[in-house]
């Protein structure tokens, strides 16, 4: 089952980013999901299958 993600979602991942931040904003959807760290503004692309395993919780949901 595919996890429903929307642009603008803020998610908490299981492990912290090296800067210490846990919160990420979804900036791109598709086979690869674009994320932006809300602490240091670093951007990464993760395959959807890996991201679905790493999400711990949704902090807030996007508009769309």
N, C-alpha and C positions, 0 to 999 in steps of 0.2 A: 504494500500500500504506500502511495506517495504522500509525503507530508505536504500540506498546503502552506506554501510560503507566499507572502505578498511583498511588493516593494515598500520599503519603509519599516518593515518589522524590526523590532529590536529583540535580539535573542541573547541568552546567557549560555555560554559553552561550558563543558565540564572542566577544561583546563584553561588556565589564564594565558594571555598573550605575554611575551617576554617583558612588556612594559608594565605588567601587573593588572591590566584591564580584563574583565570578563564579558563586557557588553559589546555586541556587534550589531551593526545596522545592515540590513539586506539592501544592496544597491544594484544587483543584476540578477535576473532569473534566466533559467535555461538548464541545459545539462550541467553546466558549471554555475555555481552560485557566487556572486560577488558580495564580499563583506567588507565593512569599514569598521575598524576599531574606534570606539567612541572615546577612548582615553588618549591615543596618540595619532589618530587619523590615518593609520597605515591601512592599505587596501590589499586584500588577498582574493584569489579565486580558489574555491574548493569544489570538487565533484559533488553532485547532489547526494550520492550514496554515502559518502564519508561525512558530509555535514549532518545528515539525518541521524547518524549515530552519535555525533558530538554535541547536539543540542540538548541542554538540560531543561530549559524552560523559556517561555516567551515572556518578555518584560512588557512589551506593548505591541499592538498589531497595527499594520499599515492601513492606509485609507482605501486602497483599491481592493 
